[in-house]
Amino acid sequence: MIRVLLVEDDPAVSEIICRYLQETEEYTVTAVPDAESARELAETDCDVILMDVMLPDGSGIRLCEELRTKQKCPLLFISCIDDDSVITDALAHGGDDYIVKPFSNAILDARIKANLRRVRMDQETKPRGPLTCGSLRLDEKKMTVTLRGEEKRLGNMEMRILSFFIQHPGEYYTSAELYRKIWGKPSLGDTRTVLVHIYNLRRKLESNPASPVILRNIPGKGYVFDPSEIN
């Protein structure tokens, strides 16, 4: 059974999600309506967290950052807020995925399983030493990247995306291809999660994130990692 912690203050939405997931007989769901209740359950074993951005007693984004010190499982934001700045902030503070309401139950199920598949892929991968590319050093155990002598912390998906690109320099990948490669499942048409993670990653890698040279997007081809621009 997939153990889900649902943090959602809208009783109707919470009921619909709980009913659907549990009717599949693949999930068991613990639903709470606020941040305080989620904190009390933070150390309880769960496989995935679904969290609203706006909670009655605080910000889901701040709560996500707090819970990340205790929970390493996939955390998916579910929100009616369809705003790029909010999505960017949510993923930058520890979220693995972001789904905009209203969404179909099938999409929710697919996105949960895609993120769980990514976790299994991580667990099955043998630990390895830091990856280096010129002056860039990616330490997957510490979840950090060091560039130009400056060390910065990476989120789970930022680390996976950068690791993938370091191992495939000079190769082009569209957003849909990156989602399939890294999450292990088709994107079902929504690749914004990939775009936001790359945006946040560029802020940690590029001297000028608005004009990237290390991780570029070439129209008609896709994203490409250019190690020649690392200095």
Secondary structure, DSSP 4 states (H G I P E B T S, - for coil): -EEEEEE---HHHHHHHHHHHHHTTSEEEEEESSHHHHHHTTTS--SEEEE-SEETTEEHHHHHHHHTTT--S-EEEEES---HHHHHHHHHTT-SEEEESS--HHHHHHHHHHHHHHHHHHHHSPP---EEETTEEEETTTTEEEETTEEEE--HHHHHHHHHHHHSTT--B-HHHHHHHHHSS--TT--HHHHHHHHHHHHHH-SSTTS-SSEEEETTTEEEE-GGG--
